[in-house]
Amino acid sequence: MHVPQYLADQHIVFETIVHPPAYSAQQLAKRLHVSGRHVVKAVLLSGPSGFFIAVLPATHQIDTDSLTTVFGGTVRLASDLEIAGVFPDCEWGVVPPFGVLYGLPTVMEAALDPDSMLIFEGNTHFEAIRMRCRDFERLEKPRRLRFAVSHHIA
């Protein structure tokens, strides 16, 4: 199911933003002329119990070692082929943040402000979604953890 349809079915207030193709969360921020702090990325990870989605600010990277400690086994980034297999209704490389649509658990970086607006990819590289973090959490029920570290973009 496409993210906008899911959100509409759940009676969530959101905005769809059509933009030139963006292939990373930082590129999405540039396309939309917003700070990378206002854009989140969803990343498919493989852990000891299978795949799960991590949601974090575009300005951060995943600390897989901290997640390995939390989950009690190796956590790694999923391959492009694994992503395509898990998200067949999405463009190549797109990971939507709604694990509930794919039977996957979701973790969310604890530093994300519940009162903030989130901007993230929908099912394509040219469509973004803006919605309240609290609404995202109400639908997704992600586990909040500290697993992201800031990185600087030159």
N, C-alpha and C positions, 0 to 999 in steps of 0.2 A: 504494500500500500504506500502511496506517495505521502510524504510528510504533510503537505498542506491539506490534503483530504482527511488525514487522521486528525489533525488539529481542529479542522472544521467540525468533524463528527463529534469531537470531545467538547465543542463549544468554547474553545480557547481563543482569546483575542491574540491575533498575530498579524504580521505584515509580510507579504512576499515581495522580495526585491529582485527584479531582473537586472542583470549586469553583464558586462563582457566576461568571457570565461576566466575563471580564477582556479588555479590548480593547487593552491595552498591557502591556509588560513591567513597568513600574512599578506599574500597577494589579494585575497578577498578584501582585507582591510584597506589596502591601497585602492582597489577598484571602487570601494564605497566611500573613500575619503574619510575614514574613521580610524581612530587609534587601534592598534592590535589588541589593546587591553579590553576592547568592547566586542571582540570576535572570539568565539570558542571553536576549538577543533575537536572532532571525535576521532579516536584512533582505535582500530581493532587490535586487540592483544590476545595472545594465547597464553593460558596459565595452566596450572596443574589440573583444573576441573574443566578445561575447554576454553572456548573463546569468550571474551567479554569486551565491552566498550569502555574506554576512558574518555572523559570530557574534561578539557582543560583550556586555559587561556591560550590564544594564538602566540602570545609572547613567551610561552614556557615550553619546556621539554619534559618528557616523562622520565622519571627516575625508576627504571625497571628493577633496580636492586631493592628499593623500598617496597615495591609491590611484591617482589619475590619473598621478602620477609613477611609481609602481611598475609600472603596466600600460602606460605609454607612450601613453595616449589617454584621452579623457574618460570619467569614471565618474560615473554619476548614479543616484539612487533610481528604482526601477521604479514605474510608475503602478499604481493599483488594478486597472485592467483587465489590465495585463500580469501582475500577481500572480495574478489569477483564472485567466488563461490557462495559466500555468505550473503552478499547483497546483489543478487541477480537483477533486481529491478532498478538499480542505480547505474549511473555512468561509471566507466572504469575508474577506479581509485576513490570514489566517493564513499565515505563512511558516515551515514546519518547518526545523530546522537540518540536515537530512540531504540535501544535494545529490545524494549518490550514488543516492537513490531516484528522482531526476528527471533524471539525466544532467548535473548541474551541478557545477562545481568549488566548493569552499568555502574561504574564508579565515577565520581565527580570530584574534582580538586576542591578541597575544603576552603581554599582561599576565595573562591567565587562568591560574590556578595549575593545573598538571596533576594535583595531588593533591586538588583541590576537588571538591565535588559541584555539578552543574549542574542547574538547574530551568529548563524551557522549555516553550512551548506544544507540544501534540501536533498534532492535525489540527483541533482545535476551540478555541473561546474558553472552554470550561468544563472542559478536561482538560489537566493539566500532567504532565510527566514529570520525575522526579528520577533522575539517574544520575551515575556518576563521570566526570570529565573525561577521564581516561586511557582509559576504555572508549569514550567518544565519539570520541576521536582515533584509537583503533585501528580503529574501523569507518569513520570518515569520511575519515581521512588529510588533514585540512585543512592549508593552507599558513598557518603562523603569521607574522603581520605586525603592525607597530605602525601602527594606523590609527584608533584611537578616542581621543577626548578626553572628559575628565570634564565633566559639567554638573551644576549644582546645581538640585534641585527645591525650590521654596518650600513 
